Amino acid sequence: MSEMWTSKLRTKWQKNLPIEKLLPDDQPAYVASWIYVFGVLTLSALAMIIASGIVLAFQGPAWYHTSDTGKFMNSMHFWSVQLFFVFMVIHLWGKFWMAAWRGNRFRTWATGAVAFISSIATAFTGYLVQTNFDSQWISFEAKDGFNSMGVGAFFNVTNLGQMLLLHVAFLPLILGVLTIVHVLMVRKRGVVPPIDAVPTIASGGSR
C-alpha cells in the first residue's frame, strides 16, 4: 500500500464505509416503521432552512420586513425551523425509547444529541437577528443572563454583527458537520433495530 496520506485515507474509508453501506439498496424490514421516517424528515426540513436562509442572507438582515418576496421567504424559513424541531424531537425520543446506542452506536447517538444542542443555539441566534422589536427585547433580556454567567464579554447578544456571524456561518457550520458525521455513522452501523426485531430483509423501495 502506498505511503501517501490520500491512499491511507481512501483505504480506511473503503474498509469502514464501503459504497454498499454508503448507498444501500436493501434495508431491514423493520425500517418500514414510521418511527424511522422522522430522521429523514428532519434532514429535509434542515435543507429547507438552509435554502431559505441563503435567500434571506443575500439581501441583508432587514429587507424581509418590507418586501413581499422577503416576507414569504422569511415565513418559509420560520416554519421550516418549527418543523425541523418537531421532527427532530420525535426522532430523538423515538431513538431514546429504542435504546439507539445499542450495537456500538453510542457515538451515533452522541453526535445526534450534540447536534440537537447546537441547533438550539443556532435557533436562539436566529431570534436575535430579526431586526425588530422581538429581537431587541429578547437580546436585552438575554444579555443580563449571559452577563450573570460571566460570558457577556465574549458572547454579546446585543451585537447584531456578531449574532449574524454566529447564526449564518459559525453555528450552521458546526451543525452541518455534526449532521454529516451523524448520517455517515448511521450508514456505517446501520439503523438501530427495535429491541424485539426479527432480522429479515426487505429489498428495494423500503424506507
C-alpha positions as CSV (number, residue, x, y, z in Angstrom):
1,M,0.0,0.0,0.0
2,S,1.2,3.5,-0.9
3,E,2.5,5.7,2.0
4,M,0.7,8.7,0.7
5,W,-1.9,10.1,3.1
6,T,-4.5,10.1,0.4
7,S,-4.0,6.3,-0.2
8,K,-4.2,5.6,3.5
9,L,-7.4,7.7,3.9
10,R,-9.0,6.0,0.9
11,T,-8.1,2.5,2.2
12,K,-9.5,3.4,5.6
13,W,-12.7,4.8,4.2
14,Q,-13.3,1.8,1.9
15,K,-12.7,-0.5,4.9
16,N,-15.1,1.3,7.3
17,L,-17.7,2.7,4.9
18,P,-17.8,0.8,1.5
19,I,-20.1,2.1,-1.2
20,E,-22.6,-0.7,-0.4
21,K,-23.1,0.8,3.1
22,L,-22.9,4.4,2.0
23,L,-25.6,4.0,-0.7
24,P,-27.5,0.8,0.2
25,D,-30.4,-0.6,-1.8
26,D,-31.6,-3.1,0.8
27,Q,-32.8,-2.2,4.3
28,P,-34.1,-4.4,7.1
29,A,-37.9,-4.9,7.0
30,Y,-38.4,-3.0,10.3
31,V,-37.2,0.2,8.6
32,A,-40.8,0.4,7.1
33,S,-42.0,1.6,10.5
34,W,-43.0,5.3,10.6
35,I,-40.6,6.0,13.5
36,Y,-37.7,5.7,11.1
37,V,-39.1,8.4,8.8
38,F,-38.5,11.3,11.2
39,G,-34.8,11.3,10.7
40,V,-35.2,11.9,7.0
41,L,-37.9,14.5,7.7
42,T,-35.5,16.3,10.0
43,L,-32.9,16.4,7.2
44,S,-35.5,17.6,4.7
45,A,-36.5,20.4,7.0
46,L,-32.9,21.3,7.5
47,A,-32.4,21.5,3.8
48,M,-35.3,24.0,3.5
49,I,-33.9,26.0,6.4
50,I,-30.5,26.3,4.6
51,A,-32.1,27.1,1.2
52,S,-34.4,29.8,2.6
53,G,-31.7,31.2,4.8
54,I,-29.3,31.7,1.9
55,V,-32.0,33.7,0.1
56,L,-32.6,35.8,3.1
57,A,-28.9,36.4,3.7
58,F,-28.4,37.7,0.1
59,Q,-30.3,40.9,0.7
60,G,-29.2,41.7,4.2
61,P,-30.8,41.4,7.7
62,A,-33.8,43.7,7.3
63,W,-35.2,43.5,3.7
64,Y,-37.7,40.8,4.5
65,H,-39.8,43.2,6.7
66,T,-40.7,45.3,3.7
67,S,-40.6,43.0,0.6
68,D,-43.4,40.6,-0.2
69,T,-40.9,38.1,-1.5
70,G,-38.8,38.6,1.6
71,K,-41.8,38.1,3.9
72,F,-42.6,34.9,2.0
73,M,-39.0,33.6,2.4
74,N,-38.9,34.6,6.0
75,S,-42.1,32.6,6.6
76,M,-40.6,29.6,4.8
77,H,-37.5,29.9,7.0
78,F,-39.6,30.2,10.2
79,W,-41.9,27.3,9.5
80,S,-39.0,25.1,8.3
81,V,-37.4,25.7,11.7
82,Q,-40.6,24.8,13.5
83,L,-41.0,21.6,11.5
84,F,-37.2,20.8,12.0
85,F,-37.6,20.9,15.8
86,V,-40.8,18.9,15.8
87,F,-39.3,16.2,13.6
88,M,-36.0,16.2,15.5
89,V,-37.7,15.9,18.9
90,I,-39.8,13.0,17.7
91,H,-36.7,11.4,16.2
92,L,-34.7,12.0,19.4
93,W,-37.4,10.5,21.7
94,G,-38.1,7.6,19.3
95,K,-34.4,6.6,19.3
96,F,-34.2,7.1,23.1
97,W,-37.0,4.6,23.8
98,M,-35.5,2.3,21.2
99,A,-32.2,2.5,23.1
100,A,-30.5,3.6,19.9
101,W,-27.0,3.4,21.4
102,R,-27.1,-0.4,21.3
103,G,-24.8,-2.3,18.9
104,N,-21.8,0.0,19.4
105,R,-23.8,3.0,18.3
106,F,-23.1,5.3,21.2
107,R,-21.1,7.8,19.0
108,T,-24.0,7.9,16.6
109,W,-26.4,8.8,19.5
110,A,-23.9,11.3,20.9
111,T,-23.4,13.2,17.7
112,G,-27.2,13.4,17.3
113,A,-27.6,14.8,20.8
114,V,-24.8,17.4,20.3
115,A,-26.4,18.4,17.0
116,F,-29.7,18.9,18.8
117,I,-27.9,21.2,21.3
118,S,-26.1,23.2,18.6
119,S,-29.4,23.6,16.7
120,I,-30.9,25.2,19.8
121,A,-28.0,27.7,19.9
122,T,-28.5,28.4,16.2
123,A,-32.2,29.0,16.6
124,F,-31.6,31.3,19.5
125,T,-29.2,33.5,17.5
126,G,-31.9,33.5,14.7
127,Y,-34.3,35.2,17.1
128,L,-31.6,37.8,17.8
129,V,-31.1,38.8,14.2
130,Q,-34.7,39.5,13.2
131,T,-34.1,43.3,13.4
132,N,-37.5,44.0,15.0
133,F,-38.8,44.7,18.5
134,D,-38.9,41.0,19.3
135,S,-35.2,40.5,18.7
136,Q,-34.4,43.7,20.6
137,W,-36.4,42.6,23.6
138,I,-35.0,39.0,23.6
139,S,-31.4,40.2,23.2
140,F,-31.6,42.7,26.1
141,E,-33.3,40.2,28.3
142,A,-30.7,37.5,27.4
143,K,-27.9,40.0,28.0
144,D,-28.4,40.1,31.7
145,G,-28.4,36.3,31.9
146,F,-25.2,35.9,30.0
147,N,-23.6,38.7,32.0
148,S,-24.6,36.9,35.2
149,M,-22.7,33.8,33.9
150,G,-19.6,35.9,33.1
151,V,-19.6,35.3,29.4
152,G,-21.2,38.5,28.3
153,A,-17.8,39.9,27.2
154,F,-17.3,37.1,24.7
155,F,-20.9,36.4,23.7
156,N,-22.6,39.8,23.2
157,V,-26.2,39.1,22.3
158,T,-26.8,42.8,21.6
159,N,-24.1,42.9,18.8
160,L,-26.0,42.3,15.6
161,G,-22.9,41.7,13.6
162,Q,-21.6,39.1,16.0
163,M,-25.0,37.3,16.1
164,L,-25.2,37.3,12.3
165,L,-21.8,35.7,12.1
166,L,-22.9,33.0,14.6
167,H,-26.3,32.4,13.0
168,V,-25.3,32.5,9.4
169,A,-21.8,31.0,9.4
170,F,-20.3,29.6,12.6
171,L,-23.1,27.6,14.2
172,P,-24.6,26.3,10.9
173,L,-21.1,25.0,10.0
174,I,-20.9,23.1,13.3
175,L,-24.4,21.8,12.9
176,G,-23.7,20.8,9.3
177,V,-20.5,18.9,10.2
178,L,-22.3,17.1,13.1
179,T,-25.2,16.2,10.8
180,I,-22.9,14.7,8.1
181,V,-20.9,12.8,10.7
182,H,-24.2,11.5,12.2
183,V,-25.5,10.3,8.9
184,L,-22.2,8.6,8.0
185,M,-22.2,6.8,11.3
186,V,-25.8,5.6,10.7
187,R,-24.6,4.3,7.3
188,K,-21.7,2.6,8.9
189,R,-23.5,0.9,11.8
190,G,-26.9,0.6,10.1
191,V,-30.2,1.8,11.6
192,V,-30.8,0.5,15.1
193,P,-33.3,-2.3,15.1
194,P,-36.3,-2.5,17.5
195,I,-35.4,-4.3,20.7
196,D,-37.6,-7.3,19.7
197,A,-36.8,-7.1,16.0
198,V,-36.5,-10.2,13.8
199,P,-33.6,-9.8,11.4
200,T,-35.4,-10.1,8.0
201,I,-34.5,-8.1,4.9
202,A,-36.8,-6.0,2.6
203,S,-35.3,-5.4,-0.8
204,G,-35.5,-2.0,-2.6
205,G,-38.3,0.5,-2.1
206,S,-38.4,0.3,1.8
207,R,-37.8,3.3,3.8
